[in-house]
């Protein structure tokens, strides 16, 4: 919890959406500058928030089903709020009771056409998955989002959806906003075979969701592996799904009847855990336990890479939860050495490269990342922005067209900006744990887009963090403290 030391009200970092300025206050979370003082070990036990990728799918598939769905350990953050807001606009009733999401739906045909564009915020997952479900529903709709989201490529879903018979238009350059024209009730989409140029779980999921309303099987071929969360969840709901893992092929057979409601518990988010894992590896004396973390093989590329670098990471208590593999992780401070990351491994850790870059700075030797050009199409140009901002805190990192190179010379410290990227904000914060002098992260509040309690969790584990109002704001200082 953040407490002001000069008057004002105390308030939780995790309770206020990063995009909102509370009435009567001048200390806006999005704009806050965060000072990280090095030299503190991370020790303790953590249960990270529920997996965001699964949360998106669970909420949407619950809305596509008929009946009452219950999803436990649902993470409320900026990106998951966007999906829930969209469902409410479509007339799907839901409520949150603590970490439990309850959705009442009568299926896709009960959705109502939105009178305003669906605001997907900063979430490409929300836009791509909602587009697929709307294509299946046949409703007219428009989808839009933040300036950052408007830069994300949407042609990769627009073109295959058109082949399936969806009337959809994108803005200039193949980006958002997207507009779908309604389709007469009873008119099915075309079941066909689609080959993707880039392996993408979001694109594949969009097409599978549209395929629920196809007139025959829908086959999606990818050039490499991608996450299979949607396939697992649909299979758990009784949809016939065939997969050929060797050739990266998924075939969906449209269900004859309504989808049954969902009842599941979401595992912890490995993408959120990644920053705590790297922090524990590079902060001397650290010993960290993470409970109930999702270990889907399509998501564990970072763990495999860190272990190759010499990381002391052990897995125990493995089990299956909601069709997903789950387990506990123990992470202890380690001496790391450089590796090269390329090929299929890249897709299995596409969201974890900011964390890896920080680990690489603390490893002996030179780490190289190749085949990762997809990073240029995230919330920011994650290669260019990551390199420029990590350089500002004294990391020797060089940009490459399809990746980057990091020399393991440590972290000097300094000031850098999150640049509207929640993962960059958390990576810079973790870098401060092992820097030679303090690190300041500007606009650090963007981390609440994905992990609202991240800074409080770090503090509880032993980190020293101080939040400051940005220049030009009313003077304010907040010491971030842990509150059970």
C-alpha positions as CSV (number, residue, x, y, z in Angstrom):
1,X,0.0,0.0,0.0
2,X,1.3,3.5,-0.8
3,X,1.1,6.0,2.0
4,X,1.8,9.7,1.6
5,X,4.2,11.2,4.0
6,X,2.9,14.8,3.4
7,X,-0.8,14.9,4.0
8,X,-3.4,13.6,1.6
9,X,-5.1,10.3,1.8
10,X,-3.4,6.9,1.7
11,X,-4.6,4.6,-1.1
12,X,-3.7,1.3,-2.6
13,X,-1.6,1.1,-5.8
14,X,-3.6,-1.9,-6.9
15,X,-7.1,-0.4,-6.4
16,X,-7.0,2.6,-8.8
17,X,-7.0,2.1,-12.6
18,X,-3.8,3.5,-13.9
19,X,-5.7,5.6,-16.5
20,X,-7.8,7.4,-13.9
21,X,-7.0,10.5,-11.8
22,X,-9.0,10.3,-8.6
23,X,-11.0,13.4,-8.0
24,X,-9.3,16.0,-5.9
25,X,-5.8,14.5,-6.1
26,X,-2.8,15.4,-8.1
27,X,-0.7,12.2,-7.6
28,X,-1.7,10.1,-10.6
29,X,-0.5,6.5,-10.6
30,X,0.3,6.4,-14.3
31,X,2.7,9.4,-13.9
32,X,4.5,8.4,-10.7
33,X,8.2,8.1,-10.6
34,X,9.5,5.1,-8.6
35,X,12.9,5.0,-6.9
36,X,14.5,1.6,-6.4
37,X,17.3,1.3,-3.9
38,X,19.6,-1.8,-4.5
39,X,21.1,-4.2,-2.0
40,X,18.0,-5.9,-0.7
41,X,17.4,-9.6,-1.1
42,X,13.9,-11.0,-2.0
43,X,12.8,-13.6,0.5
44,X,9.4,-15.1,1.1
45,X,6.4,-16.8,-0.5
46,X,4.2,-15.4,-3.3
47,X,1.0,-16.3,-5.0
48,X,1.0,-14.3,-8.2
49,X,-2.3,-13.1,-9.7
50,X,-4.3,-15.3,-12.0
51,X,-3.0,-15.8,-15.6
52,X,-4.1,-12.9,-17.8
53,X,-4.1,-14.9,-21.0
54,X,-6.4,-17.5,-19.4
55,X,-8.5,-14.7,-17.8
56,X,-9.3,-13.2,-21.2
57,X,-10.3,-16.5,-22.6
58,X,-12.3,-17.6,-19.6
59,X,-14.4,-14.4,-19.4
60,X,-15.1,-14.5,-23.2
61,X,-15.9,-18.2,-23.4
62,X,-18.1,-17.9,-20.4
63,X,-20.0,-15.1,-22.3
64,X,-20.3,-17.5,-25.3
65,X,-21.7,-20.3,-23.1
66,X,-25.2,-20.8,-21.8
67,X,-25.7,-20.8,-18.0
68,X,-23.7,-19.5,-15.0
69,X,-19.9,-19.7,-15.2
70,X,-17.6,-19.3,-12.3
71,X,-13.9,-18.4,-12.7
72,X,-11.8,-18.2,-9.5
73,X,-8.5,-16.4,-9.0
74,X,-9.6,-13.9,-11.7
75,X,-7.0,-11.1,-12.0
76,X,-8.4,-7.5,-12.1
77,X,-6.0,-5.3,-14.0
78,X,-6.0,-2.7,-16.8
79,X,-6.0,-5.3,-19.6
80,X,-8.6,-7.6,-18.0
81,X,-10.9,-4.7,-17.3
82,X,-11.0,-4.0,-21.0
83,X,-12.5,-7.5,-21.7
84,X,-15.0,-7.2,-18.9
85,X,-16.0,-3.7,-20.0
86,X,-16.5,-5.0,-23.6
87,X,-18.7,-7.9,-22.4
88,X,-20.9,-5.5,-20.4
89,X,-21.4,-3.3,-23.5
90,X,-22.5,-6.5,-25.3
91,X,-25.2,-7.1,-22.7
92,X,-23.5,-9.9,-20.9
93,X,-24.1,-9.7,-17.1
94,X,-21.2,-10.5,-14.8
95,X,-20.0,-9.6,-11.3
96,X,-16.9,-9.9,-9.3
97,X,-16.9,-11.2,-5.8
98,X,-13.3,-10.8,-4.6
99,X,-11.2,-12.9,-6.9
100,X,-14.3,-14.8,-8.3
101,X,-15.8,-13.8,-11.6
102,X,-19.4,-14.9,-12.2
103,X,-20.9,-14.7,-15.7
104,X,-24.5,-15.3,-16.7
105,X,-25.1,-15.7,-20.4
106,X,-27.6,-17.2,-22.8
107,X,-24.9,-17.7,-25.5
108,X,-23.7,-15.7,-28.5
109,X,-27.1,-15.1,-29.9
110,X,-28.2,-13.3,-26.8
111,X,-25.5,-10.7,-27.2
112,X,-26.8,-7.2,-28.2
113,X,-25.2,-5.1,-30.9
114,X,-23.1,-2.3,-29.2
115,X,-24.3,1.3,-29.8
116,X,-20.7,2.6,-29.3
117,X,-17.3,1.2,-30.3
118,X,-16.0,-1.4,-27.9
119,X,-13.0,0.2,-26.0
120,X,-10.3,-2.4,-25.8
121,X,-7.9,0.0,-24.0
122,X,-4.3,-1.1,-24.4
123,X,-5.2,-4.8,-24.8
124,X,-4.6,-6.4,-28.2
125,X,-5.7,-9.8,-26.8
126,X,-9.1,-8.2,-26.0
127,X,-9.4,-6.8,-29.5
128,X,-8.4,-9.9,-31.4
129,X,-10.4,-12.4,-29.3
130,X,-13.5,-10.2,-29.1
131,X,-13.3,-9.8,-32.9
132,X,-13.4,-13.5,-33.4
133,X,-16.3,-14.0,-31.0
134,X,-18.2,-11.1,-32.6
135,X,-17.6,-12.7,-36.1
136,X,-19.3,-15.8,-34.7
137,X,-22.2,-13.9,-33.3
138,X,-23.0,-12.1,-36.6
139,X,-23.5,-8.7,-34.8
140,X,-22.4,-5.4,-36.3
141,X,-19.8,-3.8,-34.1
142,X,-16.8,-1.5,-34.0
143,X,-13.7,-2.0,-31.8
144,X,-11.1,0.6,-30.9
145,X,-8.5,1.3,-28.2
146,X,-5.6,3.3,-27.1
147,X,-3.0,5.0,-29.3
148,X,-0.7,2.2,-28.6
149,X,-3.3,-0.4,-29.6
150,X,-4.0,1.5,-32.8
151,X,-0.4,0.7,-33.8
152,X,-0.7,-3.0,-33.4
153,X,-1.2,-5.0,-36.7
154,X,-4.7,-6.3,-37.2
155,X,-4.4,-7.4,-40.9
156,X,-3.4,-10.8,-39.6
157,X,-6.9,-11.4,-38.3
158,X,-8.8,-9.3,-40.9
159,X,-7.7,-11.2,-43.9
160,X,-8.4,-14.7,-42.7
161,X,-11.7,-13.6,-41.3
162,X,-12.7,-12.2,-44.7
163,X,-11.9,-15.6,-46.2
164,X,-14.3,-17.1,-43.7
165,X,-17.1,-14.8,-44.9
166,X,-16.8,-12.0,-42.3
167,X,-17.5,-8.5,-43.5
168,X,-14.8,-6.6,-41.6
169,X,-12.8,-3.4,-42.3
170,X,-9.7,-2.0,-40.6
171,X,-8.3,1.5,-40.6
172,X,-5.5,2.7,-42.8
173,X,-2.5,0.5,-42.5
174,X,-4.5,-2.5,-41.3
175,X,-4.8,-1.3,-37.7
176,X,-7.6,-0.4,-35.4
177,X,-10.3,0.7,-35.3
178,X,-12.0,-2.4,-36.7
179,X,-15.6,-2.5,-38.0
180,X,-17.7,-5.6,-38.5
181,X,-21.0,-5.6,-40.6
182,X,-23.8,-7.7,-39.3
183,X,-24.7,-11.1,-40.7
184,X,-28.2,-12.6,-41.1
185,X,-29.2,-15.1,-38.5
186,X,-28.6,-18.7,-39.7
187,X,-25.9,-17.7,-42.1
188,X,-22.8,-19.7,-41.2
189,X,-19.2,-18.8,-41.8
190,X,-17.0,-20.9,-44.0
191,X,-15.0,-23.7,-42.5
192,X,-11.7,-23.9,-44.4
193,X,-8.0,-24.3,-43.9
194,X,-6.0,-21.2,-43.0
195,X,-2.2,-20.9,-43.0
196,X,-0.7,-18.2,-40.8
197,X,2.5,-16.4,-41.8
198,X,3.4,-15.8,-38.1
199,X,2.8,-18.1,-35.2
200,X,0.4,-16.3,-32.9
201,X,-1.9,-17.6,-30.2
202,X,-4.0,-14.4,-30.4
203,X,-4.6,-14.8,-34.1
204,X,-5.2,-18.5,-33.9
205,X,-7.7,-18.0,-31.0
206,X,-9.5,-15.3,-32.9
207,X,-10.1,-17.7,-35.8
208,X,-11.0,-20.6,-33.6
209,X,-13.7,-18.5,-31.9
210,X,-15.1,-17.4,-35.3
211,X,-15.0,-21.1,-36.2
212,X,-17.6,-21.9,-33.6
213,X,-20.1,-20.5,-36.2
214,X,-18.6,-22.2,-39.2
215,X,-20.4,-24.6,-41.6
216,X,-17.6,-27.2,-41.2
217,X,-14.2,-27.9,-39.7
218,X,-11.8,-25.0,-39.4
219,X,-8.1,-25.8,-39.7
220,X,-5.3,-23.4,-38.7
221,X,-1.7,-24.0,-39.6
222,X,1.2,-22.1,-38.1
223,X,4.9,-22.0,-39.0
224,X,5.8,-22.8,-35.4
225,X,4.4,-23.4,-31.9
226,X,2.2,-21.0,-30.1
227,X,0.2,-21.1,-26.8
228,X,-2.6,-23.5,-26.7
229,X,-4.8,-22.0,-23.9
230,X,-7.8,-21.6,-26.2
231,X,-7.7,-25.2,-27.5
232,X,-7.4,-26.6,-23.9
233,X,-10.3,-24.5,-22.7
234,X,-12.6,-25.2,-25.6
235,X,-11.8,-28.9,-25.3
236,X,-12.7,-28.7,-21.7
237,X,-16.1,-27.3,-22.7
238,X,-16.8,-30.3,-25.0
239,X,-15.7,-28.8,-28.3
240,X,-14.0,-31.3,-30.6
241,X,-10.4,-30.1,-31.2
242,X,-7.8,-32.1,-33.1
243,X,-4.1,-31.1,-32.9
244,X,-0.9,-32.0,-34.7
245,X,1.8,-30.6,-32.6
246,X,4.6,-31.8,-34.9
247,X,3.2,-29.7,-37.8
248,X,1.6,-27.0,-35.7
249,X,-2.0,-27.7,-36.9
250,X,-5.2,-27.2,-35.0
251,X,-8.6,-28.3,-36.3
252,X,-11.9,-27.2,-34.7
253,X,-15.2,-29.0,-35.4
254,X,-18.1,-26.5,-34.7
255,X,-20.3,-27.7,-31.9
256,X,-23.9,-28.7,-32.7
257,X,-25.3,-27.2,-29.5
258,X,-24.7,-24.5,-27.0
259,X,-21.4,-24.3,-25.0
260,X,-21.8,-25.4,-21.4
261,X,-20.8,-22.9,-18.7
262,X,-17.2,-22.8,-17.3
263,X,-16.1,-23.7,-13.8
264,X,-12.4,-23.3,-13.2
265,X,-9.6,-21.9,-11.1
266,X,-7.0,-19.9,-13.0
267,X,-3.3,-20.7,-12.2
268,X,-0.8,-18.0,-11.4
269,X,0.5,-15.9,-14.3
270,X,4.0,-17.0,-15.3
271,X,4.5,-13.7,-17.3
272,X,3.9,-11.8,-14.0
273,X,6.1,-14.2,-12.0
274,X,8.9,-13.7,-14.5
275,X,9.9,-10.4,-13.0
276,X,10.0,-11.8,-9.5
277,X,12.0,-14.8,-10.7
278,X,14.6,-12.6,-12.3
279,X,14.7,-10.3,-9.3
280,X,15.4,-13.2,-7.0
281,X,18.1,-14.5,-9.3
282,X,20.1,-11.3,-9.5
283,X,19.6,-9.9,-6.0
284,X,22.2,-11.5,-3.8
285,X,20.9,-13.7,-0.9
286,X,17.4,-14.1,-2.4
287,X,15.3,-17.2,-1.8
288,X,11.8,-17.0,-3.2
289,X,8.9,-19.4,-3.3
290,X,6.1,-19.0,-5.9
291,X,3.0,-21.1,-5.4
292,X,0.5,-22.3,-8.0
293,X,2.2,-20.9,-11.2
294,X,0.9,-21.9,-14.6
295,X,3.5,-24.1,-16.4
296,X,1.9,-24.5,-19.9
297,X,4.8,-25.7,-22.1
298,X,4.0,-22.9,-24.6
299,X,4.8,-20.4,-21.9
300,X,7.9,-21.8,-20.1
301,X,10.6,-20.7,-22.5
302,X,12.0,-18.2,-20.0
303,X,12.3,-20.9,-17.3
304,X,14.2,-23.1,-19.8
305,X,16.5,-20.3,-20.8
306,X,17.2,-19.2,-17.3
307,X,18.1,-22.7,-16.3
308,X,20.5,-22.9,-19.3
309,X,22.0,-19.8,-17.9
310,X,22.7,-21.5,-14.6
311,X,19.6,-20.3,-12.6
312,X,18.7,-22.2,-9.5
313,X,15.0,-22.8,-10.2
314,X,13.3,-25.9,-8.9
315,X,9.7,-27.1,-9.7
316,X,7.6,-29.1,-7.2
317,X,4.0,-30.0,-6.4
318,X,3.0,-30.2,-10.0
319,X,-0.7,-30.9,-10.8
320,X,-3.4,-30.0,-13.4
321,X,-5.9,-27.2,-12.9
322,X,-8.6,-26.3,-15.4
323,X,-6.8,-28.3,-18.1
324,X,-3.5,-26.4,-17.5
325,X,-0.3,-27.7,-15.8
326,X,0.5,-25.9,-12.6
327,X,3.3,-26.1,-10.0
328,X,5.4,-24.4,-7.4
329,X,8.7,-22.7,-8.1
330,X,11.7,-22.1,-5.8
331,X,14.1,-19.5,-7.0
332,X,17.5,-18.7,-5.4
333,X,20.1,-16.1,-6.2
334,X,22.5,-17.5,-8.8
335,X,25.6,-16.8,-10.9
336,X,24.3,-16.7,-14.5
337,X,26.2,-17.1,-17.8
338,X,25.3,-15.9,-21.3
339,X,23.2,-17.8,-23.8
340,X,21.8,-17.4,-27.3
341,X,18.0,-17.4,-27.8
342,X,16.4,-18.0,-31.2
343,X,14.0,-20.1,-33.2
344,X,10.9,-21.7,-31.6
345,X,12.1,-20.7,-28.1
346,X,11.3,-17.1,-28.9
347,X,7.6,-17.8,-29.3
348,X,7.6,-19.6,-26.0
349,X,8.8,-16.5,-24.1
350,X,7.7,-13.7,-26.4
351,X,6.4,-11.6,-23.4
352,X,9.4,-12.3,-21.2
353,X,12.3,-10.7,-23.1
354,X,12.3,-7.5,-20.9
355,X,12.9,-9.7,-17.9
356,X,15.5,-11.8,-19.8
357,X,17.4,-8.7,-20.8
358,X,17.8,-7.7,-17.1
359,X,19.0,-11.2,-16.2
360,X,21.5,-11.1,-19.2
361,X,23.0,-7.8,-17.9
362,X,23.9,-9.7,-14.7
363,X,25.3,-12.8,-16.5
364,X,28.9,-13.4,-17.5
365,X,29.4,-13.2,-21.2
366,X,27.3,-11.8,-24.1
367,X,23.7,-12.9,-24.5
368,X,22.1,-12.7,-28.0
369,X,18.4,-12.8,-28.9
370,X,17.5,-13.5,-32.6
371,X,14.3,-14.2,-34.5
372,X,12.3,-11.8,-32.2
373,X,11.1,-9.2,-34.7
374,X,7.6,-9.7,-33.4
375,X,8.6,-7.7,-30.3
376,X,8.4,-4.6,-32.5
377,X,4.6,-4.9,-32.6
378,X,3.9,-5.0,-28.9
379,X,2.6,-2.1,-26.7
380,X,5.7,-0.3,-28.0
381,X,8.5,-1.2,-30.3
382,X,9.7,-3.4,-27.5
383,X,13.1,-4.0,-29.1
384,X,13.9,-0.3,-29.7
385,X,12.3,1.0,-26.5
386,X,13.7,-1.8,-24.3
387,X,17.2,-1.2,-25.6
388,X,17.1,2.6,-25.3
389,X,15.7,2.6,-21.7
390,X,17.9,-0.2,-20.4
391,X,20.9,1.8,-21.7
392,X,19.8,4.7,-19.6
393,X,20.2,2.7,-16.4
394,X,23.7,1.5,-17.5
395,X,23.0,-1.8,-19.2
396,X,25.2,-2.5,-22.2
397,X,22.6,-3.6,-24.7
398,X,22.6,-3.2,-28.5
399,X,19.6,-3.3,-30.8
400,X,19.4,-5.7,-33.7
401,X,16.7,-5.8,-36.4
402,X,15.3,-9.1,-35.0
403,X,16.5,-8.9,-31.4
404,X,19.3,-7.5,-29.2
405,X,22.7,-8.3,-27.7
406,X,23.5,-7.8,-24.0
407,X,27.0,-7.7,-22.5
408,X,27.0,-9.0,-19.0
409,X,28.6,-5.9,-17.4
410,X,26.1,-5.3,-14.7
411,X,23.7,-2.4,-14.1
412,X,25.1,1.0,-13.3
413,X,21.8,2.7,-12.2
414,X,20.1,5.9,-13.4
415,X,16.8,7.1,-14.7
416,X,14.6,5.6,-17.4
417,X,11.0,5.7,-18.5
418,X,8.4,3.0,-18.8
419,X,7.1,4.5,-22.1
420,X,3.6,3.2,-21.7
421,X,4.8,-0.4,-21.5
422,X,3.9,-2.3,-18.3
423,X,6.5,-5.0,-18.8
424,X,9.3,-2.4,-19.3
425,X,8.2,-0.7,-16.1
426,X,8.6,-4.0,-14.2
427,X,11.9,-4.8,-15.9
428,X,13.4,-1.5,-15.0
429,X,12.2,-1.9,-11.4
430,X,13.8,-5.4,-11.1
431,X,17.0,-3.9,-12.7
432,X,17.2,-1.6,-9.7
433,X,17.5,-4.5,-7.3
434,X,21.0,-5.3,-8.6
435,X,22.2,-1.9,-9.8
436,X,25.3,-0.3,-8.4
437,X,23.3,2.9,-7.6
438,X,19.5,3.6,-7.4
439,X,17.3,3.4,-10.4
440,X,14.3,5.7,-11.0
441,X,11.5,4.5,-13.2
442,X,9.4,7.3,-14.7
443,X,5.7,6.7,-15.4
444,X,5.9,3.5,-13.4
445,X,2.2,3.2,-12.7
446,X,1.6,1.6,-16.0
447,X,2.6,-1.7,-14.3
448,X,-1.0,-1.8,-13.0
449,X,-2.1,-2.6,-16.5
450,X,-1.1,-6.2,-15.8
451,X,0.1,-6.6,-12.2
452,X,-1.5,-3.9,-9.9
453,X,0.1,-5.3,-6.7
454,X,3.6,-5.7,-8.2
455,X,5.3,-3.0,-6.2
456,X,3.6,-3.9,-2.9
457,X,4.6,-7.5,-3.5
458,X,8.3,-6.5,-4.1
459,X,8.3,-4.5,-0.9
460,X,6.8,-7.3,1.2
461,X,9.6,-9.5,-0.2
462,X,12.3,-7.0,1.0
463,X,12.7,-4.4,-1.8
464,X,13.1,-0.7,-1.0
465,X,10.8,1.4,-3.2
466,X,9.7,5.0,-2.9
467,X,7.2,6.6,-5.2
468,X,7.4,10.3,-6.1
469,X,5.1,12.7,-7.9
470,X,6.4,13.7,-11.3
471,X,7.9,17.2,-11.9
472,X,5.2,19.9,-12.0
473,X,2.8,18.0,-9.8
474,X,1.9,19.0,-6.2
475,X,4.9,17.8,-4.1
476,X,4.2,14.3,-2.9
477,X,6.2,11.4,-1.6
478,X,4.9,7.9,-1.0
479,X,6.7,5.0,0.6
480,X,5.4,1.8,-0.8
481,X,4.7,-0.6,2.1
482,X,3.3,-4.2,2.1
483,X,-0.1,-4.8,3.6
484,X,-1.4,-8.3,4.1
